[in-house]
Amino acid sequence: MIHEVIVTTISKDSQVHIAPMGIKIIDNQVIISPFRPSKTLENITENRIATINFIDDVRVFAGIVTKYKKDWELEDSKDKTIVPRLVLANTHYNVIAKNFKDDERRPNIVCDVSKKEFNKPFMGFNRAQFSVIEASVLVSRLKMLPIEKILLEIEYLKIGIDKTAGKRESEAWKWIEDKIQEFQKVNIN
Ligand SMILES: Cc1cc2nc3c(=O)[nH]c(=O)nc-3n(C[C@H](O)[C@H](O)[C@H](O)COP(=O)(O)O)c2cc1C
């Protein structure tokens, strides 16, 4: 099973990096699999720490992949041995990389979970949230997939938005649509 989460990592110069990733959870370990090149990979290689943010505010996924909103509020922490979590995270795990399975395309970073914290309740599944996550994946692959396939899938995913979105999901969907339009303007004439 793949869990779609937000991974926070920290660079040498203390800049926190925020990236949507699909992770695996096996017993008390988390496997992060970044495609090369990746800032997440670079940061974890550097200092071996990351924080896994389980989050139902899907604006973070859409904001990062569209690049329309990249700065999400981080919890203030004086503990320099952990990466700050997103304030919006429902739950977060602090992890420490233990094993690195190298691959020229997509290495696996196997991490131990050092701490689990529950910050706010998960309020059940929502179809619009699913639509935003799925559409965010499409946006992250705009340069790789045929635009016709993307537009067809977006049309289907919009049903979930029209029927079940709240304010956060609608805002995220607007970023997705704007990004696809921007891409089409630049790349298709
Ligand atoms: C739901 C979702 C899941 C993703 N999962 C992965 C993943 O497992 N590995 C990856 O490299 N990129 C994944 N991406 C794309 C990255 O978030 C995006 O390419 C990002 O820029 C990662 O590169 P970075 O580490 O340099 O920030 C995912 C995107 C979304 C929206």
The ligand as a Gaussian input file, in Angstrom:
#p B3LYP/6-31G(d) Opt

LIG

0 1
 C        0.585000      12.436000      -4.543000
 C        1.980000      12.586000      -5.057000
 C        2.910000      11.573000      -4.823000
 C        4.230000      11.696000      -5.277000
 N        5.129000      10.704000      -4.997000
 C        6.417000      10.852000      -5.371000
 C        7.386000       9.874000      -5.004000
 O        7.096000       8.870000      -4.348000
 N        8.663000      10.102000      -5.406000
 C        9.034000      11.220000      -6.093000
 O       10.214000      11.394000      -6.410000
 N        8.134000      12.153000      -6.455000
 C        6.843000      12.003000      -6.099000
 N        5.921000      12.953000      -6.456000
 C        6.369000      14.124000      -7.227000
 C        7.183000      15.052000      -6.330000
 O        6.409000      15.562000      -5.272000
 C        7.792000      16.213000      -7.090000
 O        8.420000      15.762000      -8.247000
 C        8.803000      16.910000      -6.225000
 O        9.336000      17.973000      -6.946000
 C        9.862000      15.939000      -5.708000
 O       11.157000      16.355000      -5.929000
 P       12.045000      17.021000      -4.771000
 O       12.415000      15.973000      -3.752000
 O       13.228000      17.566000      -5.519000
 O       11.185000      18.105000      -4.199000
 C        4.609000      12.859000      -6.007000
 C        3.668000      13.872000      -6.241000
 C        2.367000      13.729000      -5.773000
 C        1.387000      14.837000      -6.039000

